Amino acid sequence: MTDSDTIAALRLQRIPNIGDITAKKLISHCGSPSTVFEDKRQNLLKIDGIGAFSIAHLQDKQHLEEAEAELEFIKRNDIKVTYFRDADYPEYLRHCIDSPLVLFSKGNIELAQRKIIAIVGTRNITSYGTAFCEQFIEDIAPLNPIIVSGFAYGVDICVQKAAIKNGLQTIGCLAHGLNQIYPKVHAKFKADVEKNGGFYTEFWSTSEPERENFLKRNRIIAGMSEATIVIESAEKGGSLVTADIAHSYNRDVFAVPGRAQDKYSKGCNNLIKQQKAQMLTSAADLVYLLNWELEDKKSSPIQKQLFVELDETEQLIYTYLQSNGKQMLDTIALTCKLPIFKVSSTLLTMEMKGLIRPLPGKLFEAL
């Protein structure tokens, strides 16, 4: 965008009674952010859903001055502004009616042709949640997904640190401007995240990390991701809001189950019970339920290992597939007399060892 269009988009963000939906409606009618402010008032009032209340403060000079000041801050701090019509705007997010008009970012974010998943959960992560986060990220790493979270305490920072450790791109969605980091204790992770992904926010440098901002930013986490995973949550919490938003966007939602009496498993258990989320017990569940395949061999070589040692379950399944050719997961489980979750997890492990490969139609064959 030109500076004039950027300033106009920033003005629209600032004007009371004009949210993202209304702003995009005005732009769609007028052609660009700048022309919204050039068009006659009577023409704007002819737009379906636009009334005098919506555009009452459209020409207030205060918002123009604020937008100009914010653009200066953006330029001084080498912040990237991504307009909702730009090619590099998150594709999944673009299709959400209430997606931000513009996003501000820092780092090395590269979204093109990548799998993107959001992982969220309680700020009071338990040892169970930590162990699951770390193992899940390690297991899913060969598929090279982008991991999105909120850079908050608990599950968020655990999963983003694990993503960096395993060489995955990770994106932190912030509830404040890029002039600060909240919580401050996480400032020590800022450079690593920017090197291995980056940060997105819709908030200006004048925005503080207030409660309503966290709830608002959750739609970015859910909206830009193919699927949202809740690791741990109490009966109420921000991660459940993110799950509800993802569900409303018709995205896949997964929850890690826990014991009925555990405080920070109740939210996940309820999501599963209410059929708002599918149960997730391993990386293999996600791969199977999203029908993902391993990355192209050129970018992520996973070759068949020679003289691989197989455990008893792997040997049983491999022998069966060698003898019977292509088979579906349910058939493998039934014939080998194994639970489906066990077969699903084992198949992913064997795929990563280069022993089998998935085929269209949820079939598997031995190599």
TAWOMO-V279517 format. One record per helix or strand of 2 or more residues. SS is the DSSP state (a for helix, b for strand). FROM is the first residue (numbers start at 1). LEN is the number of residues. If there is no record, write none. Layout:
[[SS | FROM | LEN] [SS | FROM | LEN]]
This chain:
[[a | 3 | 12] [a | 20 | 11] [a | 33 | 6] [a | 41 | 4] [a | 61 | 16] [b | 80 | 4] [a | 91 | 4] [b | 102 | 6] [b | 116 | 5] [a | 127 | 17] [b | 146 | 4] [a | 155 | 11] [b | 170 | 4] [a | 184 | 12] [b | 197 | 5] [a | 211 | 13] [b | 227 | 4] [a | 238 | 11] [b | 252 | 4] [a | 263 | 11] [b | 278 | 2] [a | 283 | 7] [a | 312 | 13] [b | 327 | 2] [a | 329 | 8] [a | 340 | 13] [b | 356 | 4] [b | 363 | 4]]
